[in-house]
């Protein structure tokens, strides 16, 4: 686990030092590598404003939804897709057996919002699509639920980031 954080910190520093002048070039690779929490918190710590981060992250999250639906709905003859499908089936099976999923299934549609907004490993848009499929929710219902989860998750992360920035600033002012 510590290796992951070291690699992420190295990636953040590299992107900051080499690409910080261009927000999109910096932010999107970090979002892809580390997900919503790594991208939002690092961009916020680097001084990017909340009003810029929220729409970008929600847009990136929303763009994932049809991709994940397509991946779950489509099985191709290509070897890469077969391997990816096998991995997603394994993930789906682990997900079905988890106590966490059972609790979220009991919540029903609020469970989709909950799993989509949580900044934890195993949560996010992919898991939101998976839970929506388990609950047999139509796309017209699941899309708004996952987008709402994305917005709420961003607000949580942005609030945490703001608290961290203020805490760091207060330590710097006192020393």
Backbone as a chain_set.jsonl record, in Angstrom:
{"seq": "XXXXXXXXXXXXXXXXXXXXXXXXXXXXXXXXXXXXXXXXXXXXXXXXXXXXXXXXXXXXXXXXXXXXXXXXXXXXXXXXXXXXXXXXXXXXXXXXXXXXXXXXXXXXXXXXXXXXXXXXXXXXXXXXXXXXXXXXXXXXXXXXXXXXXXXXXXXXXXXXXXXXXXXXXXXXXXX", "coords": {"N": [[0.82, -1.181, 0.0], [1.983, 1.245, 0.747], [3.766, 1.596, -1.339], [2.091, 2.198, -3.441], [1.158, 4.77, -2.671], [3.587, 6.157, -2.724], [4.243, 5.996, -5.446], [2.055, 7.404, -6.469], [2.507, 9.93, -5.316], [4.934, 10.556, -6.537], [4.04, 10.682, -9.178], [2.253, 12.836, -8.991], [4.009, 14.928, -8.276], [5.695, 14.931, -10.53], [3.843, 15.561, -12.57], [3.034, 18.045, -11.631], [5.415, 19.569, -11.715], [6.076, 19.466, -14.422], [3.782, 19.804, -15.966], [1.992, 21.606, -14.858], [1.181, 24.098, -15.739], [-0.75, 23.734, -17.652], [-3.863, 22.904, -17.06], [-5.658, 20.813, -17.89], [-3.963, 18.91, -19.05], [-2.539, 18.173, -16.857], [-4.481, 17.379, -14.952], [-6.283, 15.384, -16.007], [-4.672, 13.012, -16.627], [-3.917, 12.407, -13.984], [-6.39, 11.974, -12.818], [-7.132, 9.66, -14.195], [-5.098, 7.885, -13.396], [-5.163, 7.921, -10.516], [-7.788, 8.227, -9.746], [-10.834, 9.87, -8.628], [-10.426, 10.894, -5.888], [-7.561, 11.286, -5.665], [-7.023, 13.043, -7.797], [-8.697, 15.298, -7.321], [-7.994, 16.159, -4.693], [-5.199, 16.611, -4.959], [-5.128, 18.571, -6.987], [-6.532, 20.587, -5.722], [-4.844, 21.094, -3.555], [-2.766, 22.157, -4.957], [-3.705, 24.595, -5.564], [-5.82, 25.039, -7.345], [-9.097, 26.187, -8.016], [-12.271, 25.544, -6.427], [-14.651, 25.982, -7.896], [-13.842, 25.423, -10.443], [-12.942, 22.787, -10.378], [-15.131, 21.107, -9.62], [-17.149, 20.98, -11.808], [-15.53, 19.813, -13.817], [-14.724, 17.318, -12.76], [-17.206, 16.081, -12.307], [-18.091, 15.935, -14.931], [-16.121, 14.19, -16.033], [-16.631, 11.906, -14.482], [-19.279, 11.407, -15.292], [-18.923, 10.807, -17.973], [-17.875, 8.285, -17.78], [-19.97, 6.56, -17.207], [-21.655, 5.63, -19.483], [-19.646, 4.176, -20.764], [-18.987, 2.119, -18.918], [-21.474, 0.833, -18.739], [-21.638, -0.076, -21.358], [-19.424, -1.813, -21.421], [-20.272, -3.764, -19.597], [-22.548, -4.708, -20.876], [-21.741, -5.704, -23.325], [-20.213, -8.345, -25.002], [-17.366, -9.359, -26.589], [-15.568, -10.981, -29.269], [-12.921, -10.513, -29.244], [-9.692, -10.995, -27.868], [-8.598, -9.271, -25.888], [-10.9, -8.004, -24.913], [-12.275, -10.211, -23.975], [-10.574, -11.03, -21.871], [-10.731, -8.74, -20.269], [-13.459, -8.81, -19.736], [-13.571, -11.202, -18.288], [-12.146, -10.436, -16.012], [-13.874, -8.463, -15.086], [-16.092, -10.041, -14.55], [-15.088, -11.592, -12.442], [-14.694, -9.55, -10.578], [-17.321, -8.755, -10.327], [-18.423, -11.055, -9.176], [-17.042, -11.157, -6.686], [-17.989, -8.789, -5.704], [-20.728, -9.322, -5.526], [-20.745, -11.104, -3.408], [-20.01, -9.642, -1.227], [-20.508, -8.2, 2.012], [-20.908, -5.527, 2.196], [-22.104, -4.84, -0.261], [-24.533, -6.171, 0.003], [-25.713, -4.685, 2.048], [-25.927, -2.212, 0.747], [-27.646, -2.94, -1.324], [-29.942, -3.363, 0.11], [-30.51, -0.753, 0.74], [-31.351, 0.144, -1.708], [-32.16, 2.399, -4.285], [-30.93, 4.71, -3.032], [-28.576, 3.469, -2.3], [-27.106, 3.305, -4.645], [-26.377, 5.967, -5.047], [-24.855, 6.293, -2.736], [-22.692, 4.394, -3.012], [-21.503, 5.43, -5.239], [-20.63, 7.938, -4.477], [-18.745, 7.616, -2.433], [-15.389, 8.067, -1.491], [-13.648, 5.763, -1.651], [-11.62, 2.812, -2.116], [-12.835, 0.626, -4.526], [-15.273, 1.743, -4.69], [-17.285, 4.05, -6.563], [-17.883, 5.093, -9.981], [-17.843, 2.781, -11.601], [-18.617, 0.751, -9.8], [-21.069, 1.805, -9.103], [-22.515, 1.549, -11.497], [-22.515, -1.227, -11.656], [-23.977, -1.928, -9.315], [-26.396, -0.723, -9.989], [-27.133, -2.324, -12.124], [-27.452, -4.765, -10.776], [-29.631, -4.132, -9.189], [-31.434, -3.834, -11.144], [-32.126, -1.375, -12.256], [-33.512, 1.008, -14.465], [-31.725, 2.819, -17.032], [-32.516, 5.473, -17.152], [-33.097, 6.109, -14.571], [-30.826, 5.34, -13.119], [-28.642, 6.864, -14.153], [-29.067, 9.664, -13.305], [-28.903, 9.174, -10.528], [-26.257, 8.274, -10.186], [-24.853, 10.497, -11.116], [-25.644, 12.355, -9.207], [-24.421, 11.152, -6.993], [-21.766, 11.489, -7.768], [-21.539, 14.302, -7.683], [-22.043, 14.763, -4.934], [-19.925, 13.262, -3.846], [-17.758, 14.737, -4.83], [-18.179, 17.141, -3.477], [-17.742, 16.309, -0.857], [-15.012, 15.545, -1.033], [-13.882, 17.994, -1.824], [-14.488, 19.55, 0.384], [-12.967, 18.203, 2.328], [-10.441, 18.633, 1.227], [-10.294, 21.431, 1.376], [-10.288, 21.745, 4.138], [-7.827, 20.531, 4.721], [-6.06, 22.253, 3.372], [-6.487, 24.637, 4.823], [-5.633, 23.792, 7.345], [-2.926, 23.227, 6.853], [-2.084, 25.801, 6.121], [-2.56, 27.151, 8.537], [-0.674, 25.921, 10.18], [1.653, 26.759, 8.899], [1.511, 29.49, 9.257], [1.756, 29.71, 12.01], [4.31, 28.83, 12.494]], "CA": [[0.0, 0.0, 0.0], [2.876, 2.4, 0.777], [4.348, 1.749, -2.668], [1.081, 2.9, -4.231], [1.177, 6.187, -2.312], [4.837, 6.732, -3.211], [4.104, 6.149, -6.891], [1.105, 8.49, -6.707], [3.17, 11.192, -4.982], [5.889, 10.818, -7.621], [3.266, 11.1, -10.352], [1.741, 14.187, -8.718], [5.121, 15.875, -8.37], [6.111, 15.006, -11.924], [2.838, 16.316, -13.314], [3.063, 19.441, -11.169], [6.626, 20.232, -12.186], [6.191, 19.49, -15.871], [2.548, 20.087, -16.692], [1.07, 22.37, -14.019], [0.665, 25.275, -16.433], [-1.916, 23.346, -18.424], [-4.69, 22.168, -16.113], [-6.218, 19.583, -18.463], [-2.886, 17.945, -19.249], [-2.161, 17.723, -15.516], [-5.578, 16.824, -14.172], [-6.883, 14.189, -16.588], [-3.869, 11.806, -16.329], [-3.985, 12.114, -12.553], [-7.726, 11.402, -12.604], [-7.113, 8.299, -14.716], [-4.193, 7.078, -12.576], [-5.491, 7.829, -9.099], [-9.209, 8.357, -9.473], [-11.381, 11.143, -8.175], [-9.786, 11.472, -4.697], [-6.191, 11.759, -5.922], [-7.046, 14.196, -8.698], [-9.331, 16.462, -6.693], [-7.207, 16.65, -3.56], [-3.917, 17.168, -5.394], [-5.387, 19.829, -7.701], [-6.919, 21.587, -4.722], [-3.643, 21.458, -2.8], [-1.927, 22.962, -5.84], [-4.28, 25.925, -5.68], [-6.935, 25.173, -8.272], [-10.31, 26.604, -7.307], [-13.371, 24.594, -6.343], [-15.627, 26.187, -8.962], [-13.302, 24.823, -11.657], [-12.783, 21.352, -10.198], [-16.399, 20.379, -9.52], [-17.726, 20.591, -13.101], [-14.619, 18.939, -14.577], [-14.783, 15.973, -12.193], [-18.537, 15.522, -12.575], [-18.107, 15.597, -16.354], [-15.32, 12.98, -16.229], [-17.39, 10.798, -13.895], [-20.451, 11.144, -16.121], [-18.47, 10.169, -19.206], [-17.577, 6.884, -17.502], [-21.19, 5.753, -17.048], [-21.99, 4.826, -20.674], [-18.558, 3.244, -21.035], [-19.131, 0.947, -18.064], [-22.663, 0.113, -19.195], [-21.278, -0.764, -22.603], [-18.545, -2.936, -21.088], [-21.052, -4.824, -18.959], [-23.565, -5.227, -21.781], [-21.174, -6.213, -24.562], [-19.168, -9.366, -24.969], [-16.79, -9.42, -27.925], [-14.689, -12.122, -29.527], [-11.523, -10.106, -29.129], [-9.003, -11.545, -26.7], [-8.495, -8.234, -24.867], [-12.223, -7.804, -24.325], [-12.581, -11.419, -23.207], [-9.825, -10.959, -20.612], [-11.325, -7.662, -19.476], [-14.759, -9.297, -19.291], [-13.33, -12.177, -17.227], [-11.798, -9.687, -14.805], [-15.071, -7.795, -14.58], [-16.935, -11.076, -13.968], [-14.517, -11.907, -11.131], [-15.007, -8.426, -9.708], [-18.761, -8.815, -10.089], [-18.671, -12.143, -8.237], [-16.585, -10.695, -5.364], [-18.894, -7.719, -5.316], [-22.005, -9.95, -5.14], [-20.587, -11.812, -2.143], [-19.59, -8.756, -0.139], [-21.525, -7.724, 2.953], [-21.12, -4.121, 1.851], [-23.088, -4.805, -1.344], [-25.847, -6.569, 0.533], [-26.28, -3.524, 2.755], [-26.298, -1.209, -0.249], [-28.827, -3.424, -2.035], [-31.082, -3.101, 0.985], [-30.825, 0.671, 0.613], [-31.995, 0.363, -2.998], [-31.615, 3.494, -5.099], [-29.926, 5.502, -2.307], [-27.324, 2.721, -2.288], [-26.357, 3.673, -5.848], [-25.78, 7.277, -4.747], [-23.851, 6.09, -1.69], [-21.482, 3.724, -3.507], [-20.888, 6.289, -6.242], [-20.012, 9.131, -3.878], [-17.706, 7.32, -1.458], [-14.017, 8.122, -2.034], [-12.946, 4.581, -1.161], [-11.28, 1.821, -3.138], [-13.966, -0.255, -4.789], [-16.474, 2.549, -4.88], [-17.156, 4.95, -7.707], [-18.828, 4.946, -11.077], [-17.902, 1.383, -12.023], [-19.427, 0.036, -8.818], [-22.427, 2.338, -9.209], [-23.147, 0.883, -12.643], [-22.706, -2.624, -11.277], [-25.092, -1.999, -8.377], [-27.607, -0.395, -10.742], [-27.502, -3.518, -12.886], [-27.96, -5.75, -9.825], [-30.955, -3.683, -8.761], [-32.239, -3.778, -12.371], [-32.635, -0.019, -12.439], [-33.357, 1.5, -15.835], [-30.695, 3.847, -17.172], [-33.109, 6.788, -16.898], [-33.057, 6.327, -13.123], [-29.478, 5.159, -12.582], [-27.756, 7.967, -14.535], [-29.151, 10.785, -12.348], [-28.427, 8.753, -9.205], [-24.795, 8.248, -10.187], [-24.378, 11.879, -11.241], [-25.823, 12.947, -7.872], [-23.348, 10.599, -6.168], [-20.526, 12.153, -8.174], [-21.551, 15.67, -7.142], [-21.884, 14.673, -3.473], [-18.558, 12.807, -3.587], [-16.868, 15.886, -5.077], [-18.358, 18.098, -2.383], [-17.041, 15.736, 0.302], [-13.571, 15.664, -1.274], [-13.506, 19.41, -1.827], [-14.525, 19.976, 1.785], [-11.783, 17.641, 2.981], [-9.279, 19.35, 0.697], [-10.29, 22.787, 1.944], [-9.854, 21.601, 5.54], [-6.39, 20.249, 4.71], [-5.379, 23.491, 2.985], [-6.546, 25.571, 5.967], [-4.794, 23.244, 8.408], [-1.538, 23.457, 6.453], [-1.847, 27.248, 6.206], [-2.49, 27.562, 9.937], [0.631, 25.495, 10.695], [2.678, 27.601, 8.301], [1.406, 30.826, 9.86], [2.192, 29.623, 13.4], [5.738, 28.479, 12.635]], "C": [[0.872, 1.257, 0.0], [3.525, 2.657, -0.573], [3.381, 2.512, -3.562], [1.109, 4.395, -3.945], [2.456, 6.865, -2.787], [4.765, 6.965, -4.714], [3.155, 7.299, -7.21], [1.745, 9.84, -6.398], [4.195, 11.558, -6.049], [5.169, 11.299, -8.872], [2.739, 12.519, -10.181], [2.852, 15.212, -8.869], [5.616, 16.025, -9.804], [5.133, 15.859, -12.732], [2.846, 17.787, -12.912], [4.252, 20.183, -11.761], [6.67, 20.398, -13.701], [4.936, 19.959, -16.603], [1.581, 21.008, -15.945], [0.508, 23.597, -14.719], [-0.587, 24.965, -17.235], [-2.768, 22.405, -17.58], [-5.172, 20.83, -16.674], [-5.148, 18.513, -18.62], [-2.436, 17.374, -17.903], [-3.267, 16.874, -14.88], [-6.086, 15.494, -14.717], [-6.001, 12.947, -16.393], [-3.908, 11.419, -14.847], [-5.329, 11.49, -12.192], [-7.745, 9.942, -13.059], [-6.257, 7.396, -13.831], [-4.697, 6.859, -11.158], [-6.95, 7.951, -8.753], [-9.573, 9.737, -8.955], [-10.67, 11.695, -6.932], [-8.396, 12.034, -4.961], [-6.198, 13.02, -6.767], [-7.59, 15.441, -8.008], [-8.459, 17.021, -5.578], [-5.881, 17.25, -4.007], [-4.118, 18.48, -6.139], [-5.756, 20.935, -6.72], [-5.71, 22.034, -3.905], [-2.683, 22.302, -3.636], [-2.534, 24.333, -6.13], [-5.384, 26.108, -6.69], [-8.222, 25.401, -7.487], [-11.428, 25.572, -7.435], [-14.327, 24.741, -7.519], [-15.142, 25.643, -10.301], [-13.266, 23.301, -11.545], [-14.104, 20.587, -10.26], [-16.981, 20.029, -10.887], [-16.837, 19.642, -13.917], [-14.726, 17.506, -14.069], [-16.138, 15.328, -12.467], [-18.641, 15.127, -14.047], [-17.317, 14.314, -16.615], [-16.015, 11.749, -15.648], [-18.565, 10.408, -14.787], [-20.066, 10.456, -17.422], [-18.157, 8.689, -19.009], [-18.821, 6.004, -17.532], [-21.525, 4.972, -18.316], [-20.896, 3.824, -21.036], [-18.723, 1.973, -20.212], [-20.388, 0.15, -18.414], [-22.339, -0.688, -20.454], [-20.392, -1.976, -22.316], [-19.312, -4.087, -20.447], [-22.03, -5.478, -19.928], [-23.0, -5.953, -23.0], [-20.122, -7.277, -24.282], [-18.681, -9.512, -26.409], [-15.906, -10.651, -28.048], [-13.217, -11.77, -29.38], [-10.925, -10.599, -27.815], [-8.937, -10.53, -25.569], [-9.826, -8.061, -24.139], [-12.615, -9.022, -23.497], [-11.866, -11.394, -21.855], [-10.418, -9.899, -19.7], [-12.678, -8.104, -18.917], [-14.597, -10.321, -18.167], [-12.974, -11.487, -15.922], [-13.029, -9.016, -14.223], [-16.041, -8.81, -13.99], [-16.431, -11.481, -12.593], [-14.841, -10.808, -10.136], [-16.485, -8.451, -9.338], [-19.085, -9.901, -9.065], [-18.225, -11.762, -6.822], [-17.549, -9.654, -4.814], [-20.222, -8.294, -4.832], [-21.915, -10.58, -3.748], [-20.26, -10.89, -0.968], [-20.77, -8.325, 0.729], [-21.892, -6.284, 2.652], [-22.186, -3.988, 0.769], [-24.469, -5.165, -0.828], [-26.511, -5.417, 1.277], [-26.736, -2.454, 1.774], [-27.514, -1.642, -1.063], [-30.078, -3.209, -1.192], [-31.488, -1.629, 0.941], [-31.552, 0.972, -0.691], [-31.345, 1.509, -3.749], [-30.686, 4.418, -4.317], [-28.575, 4.794, -2.188], [-26.46, 3.038, -3.496], [-25.665, 5.015, -5.623], [-24.635, 7.109, -3.756], [-22.573, 5.482, -2.242], [-20.76, 4.579, -4.535], [-20.142, 7.451, -5.598], [-18.838, 8.819, -2.967], [-16.317, 7.344, -2.083], [-13.154, 6.975, -1.498], [-12.616, 3.653, -2.318], [-12.461, 0.871, -3.292], [-15.283, 0.472, -4.93], [-16.243, 3.455, -6.086], [-18.15, 4.596, -8.787], [-18.965, 3.488, -11.534], [-18.806, 0.589, -11.083], [-20.867, 0.525, -8.824], [-23.183, 1.71, -10.364], [-23.454, -0.565, -12.303], [-23.89, -2.781, -10.324], [-26.408, -1.674, -9.079], [-28.088, -1.596, -11.549], [-28.045, -4.603, -11.964], [-29.385, -5.413, -9.389], [-31.936, -3.595, -9.918], [-32.907, -2.418, -12.545], [-32.505, 0.371, -13.908], [-32.339, 2.639, -15.878], [-31.24, 5.244, -16.87], [-33.126, 7.123, -15.408], [-31.619, 6.28, -12.614], [-28.53, 6.303, -12.952], [-27.861, 9.143, -13.56], [-28.67, 10.429, -10.942], [-26.904, 8.772, -9.143], [-24.213, 9.647, -10.338], [-24.533, 12.602, -9.904], [-24.751, 12.438, -6.913], [-22.007, 11.228, -6.494], [-20.443, 13.556, -7.586], [-21.326, 15.64, -5.633], [-20.478, 14.221, -3.099], [-17.554, 13.925, -3.792], [-16.966, 16.897, -3.944], [-17.642, 17.601, -1.132], [-15.532, 15.904, 0.145], [-13.112, 17.116, -1.237], [-13.534, 19.986, -0.416], [-13.32, 19.463, 2.558], [-10.526, 18.361, 2.523], [-9.163, 20.751, 1.259], [-9.831, 22.75, 3.401], [-8.351, 21.353, 5.621], [-5.606, 21.516, 4.38], [-5.365, 24.482, 4.147], [-5.661, 25.1, 7.108], [-3.316, 23.483, 8.094], [-1.198, 24.94, 6.566], [-1.746, 27.72, 7.651], [-1.174, 27.118, 10.575], [1.75, 26.366, 10.158], [2.675, 28.998, 8.915], [1.94, 30.822, 11.288], [3.684, 29.336, 13.53], [6.65, 29.541, 12.089]], "O": [[0.542, 2.233, -0.673], [3.806, 3.804, -0.919], [3.793, 3.368, -4.345], [1.087, 5.203, -4.873], [2.422, 8.021, -3.209], [5.18, 8.017, -5.201], [3.419, 8.086, -8.12], [1.545, 10.799, -7.143], [4.318, 12.724, -6.425], [5.635, 12.216, -9.548], [2.774, 13.314, -11.12], [2.667, 16.246, -9.511], [5.922, 17.135, -10.241], [5.533, 16.755, -13.474], [2.683, 18.668, -13.756], [4.108, 21.302, -12.253], [7.239, 21.366, -14.204], [5.016, 20.453, -17.727], [0.441, 21.166, -16.381], [-0.549, 24.093, -14.327], [-1.404, 25.855, -17.471], [-2.422, 21.236, -17.41], [-5.095, 19.814, -15.983], [-5.399, 17.338, -18.353], [-2.003, 16.225, -17.826], [-3.012, 15.796, -14.344], [-6.298, 14.561, -13.942], [-6.532, 11.9, -16.022], [-3.929, 10.236, -14.509], [-5.398, 10.585, -11.361], [-8.312, 9.086, -12.38], [-6.645, 6.264, -13.546], [-4.662, 5.738, -10.651], [-7.326, 7.796, -7.591], [-8.737, 10.636, -8.859], [-10.335, 12.88, -6.92], [-8.085, 13.143, -4.526], [-5.459, 13.963, -6.485], [-7.001, 16.517, -8.107], [-8.213, 18.226, -5.525], [-5.473, 18.291, -3.491], [-3.346, 19.418, -5.939], [-5.338, 22.082, -6.878], [-5.568, 23.218, -3.599], [-1.886, 23.067, -3.095], [-1.948, 25.137, -6.855], [-5.852, 27.23, -6.883], [-8.393, 24.849, -6.4], [-11.511, 24.834, -8.417], [-14.77, 23.741, -8.084], [-15.95, 25.424, -11.204], [-13.535, 22.604, -12.523], [-14.18, 19.532, -10.888], [-17.287, 18.859, -11.116], [-17.342, 18.771, -14.624], [-14.81, 16.574, -14.869], [-16.203, 14.152, -12.822], [-19.222, 14.09, -14.369], [-17.79, 13.439, -17.34], [-15.992, 10.676, -16.251], [-18.817, 9.224, -15.011], [-20.809, 9.61, -17.919], [-18.171, 7.921, -19.971], [-18.729, 4.819, -17.851], [-21.67, 3.752, -18.246], [-21.187, 2.746, -21.554], [-18.611, 0.87, -20.747], [-20.365, -1.081, -18.386], [-22.732, -1.848, -20.579], [-20.587, -3.042, -22.9], [-19.032, -5.253, -20.725], [-22.311, -6.671, -19.816], [-23.707, -6.733, -23.637], [-19.256, -7.107, -23.424], [-19.467, -9.754, -27.326], [-15.546, -11.278, -27.052], [-12.363, -12.656, -29.392], [-11.593, -10.609, -26.781], [-9.188, -10.874, -24.415], [-9.871, -7.982, -22.912], [-13.221, -8.881, -22.435], [-12.465, -11.695, -20.822], [-10.589, -10.125, -18.502], [-13.006, -7.81, -17.767], [-15.371, -10.325, -17.21], [-13.433, -11.889, -14.853], [-13.213, -8.999, -13.006], [-16.746, -8.496, -13.031], [-17.224, -11.693, -11.676], [-15.215, -11.08, -8.995], [-16.857, -8.202, -8.191], [-19.922, -9.697, -8.186], [-18.949, -12.015, -5.86], [-17.877, -9.643, -3.628], [-20.783, -7.817, -3.846], [-22.893, -10.588, -3.001], [-20.241, -11.34, 0.178], [-21.879, -8.114, 0.239], [-23.038, -5.871, 2.829], [-23.067, -3.134, 0.861], [-25.459, -4.528, -1.188], [-27.716, -5.198, 1.155], [-27.8, -1.859, 1.944], [-28.328, -0.804, -1.452], [-31.147, -2.909, -1.723], [-32.665, -1.298, 1.087], [-32.292, 1.952, -0.774], [-30.119, 1.583, -3.841], [-29.706, 4.888, -4.896], [-27.548, 5.445, -1.998], [-25.233, 3.045, -3.403], [-24.495, 5.178, -5.972], [-23.574, 7.711, -3.916], [-21.483, 5.989, -1.977], [-19.544, 4.47, -4.691], [-19.124, 7.899, -6.125], [-17.999, 9.692, -2.746], [-16.095, 6.699, -3.108], [-12.069, 7.198, -0.961], [-13.254, 3.702, -3.37], [-13.012, 0.379, -2.308], [-16.301, -0.137, -5.258], [-15.116, 3.595, -6.56], [-19.131, 3.892, -8.547], [-20.068, 3.021, -11.818], [-19.667, -0.164, -11.538], [-21.787, -0.254, -8.577], [-24.36, 1.375, -10.23], [-24.53, -1.071, -12.624], [-24.718, -3.673, -10.509], [-27.43, -2.295, -8.786], [-29.287, -1.855, -11.648], [-28.998, -5.295, -12.324], [-30.23, -6.296, -9.242], [-33.12, -3.32, -9.719], [-34.075, -2.316, -12.923], [-31.482, 0.087, -14.53], [-32.123, 3.331, -14.884], [-30.504, 6.103, -16.386], [-33.166, 8.295, -15.034], [-31.233, 7.091, -11.772], [-27.688, 6.678, -12.135], [-26.839, 9.583, -13.034], [-28.101, 11.268, -10.245], [-26.326, 9.233, -8.159], [-23.179, 9.949, -9.743], [-23.657, 13.372, -9.509], [-24.227, 13.208, -6.107], [-21.199, 11.473, -5.599], [-19.406, 13.954, -7.056], [-20.513, 16.402, -5.11], [-19.897, 14.733, -2.142], [-16.603, 14.055, -3.022], [-15.956, 17.444, -3.503], [-17.007, 18.384, -0.427], [-14.852, 16.348, 1.069], [-12.061, 17.422, -0.673], [-12.696, 20.816, -0.064], [-12.722, 20.195, 3.347], [-9.647, 18.664, 3.33], [-8.068, 21.209, 1.582], [-9.079, 23.618, 3.844], [-7.677, 21.903, 6.491], [-4.606, 21.819, 5.031], [-4.336, 25.099, 4.422], [-5.011, 25.911, 7.767], [-2.549, 23.892, 8.966], [-0.127, 25.291, 7.059], [-0.937, 28.593, 7.962], [-0.613, 27.832, 11.406], [2.695, 26.68, 10.882], [3.73, 29.612, 9.071], [2.515, 31.814, 11.736], [4.261, 29.58, 14.589], [7.871, 29.391, 12.135]]}, "num_chains": 1, "name": "protein.A"}
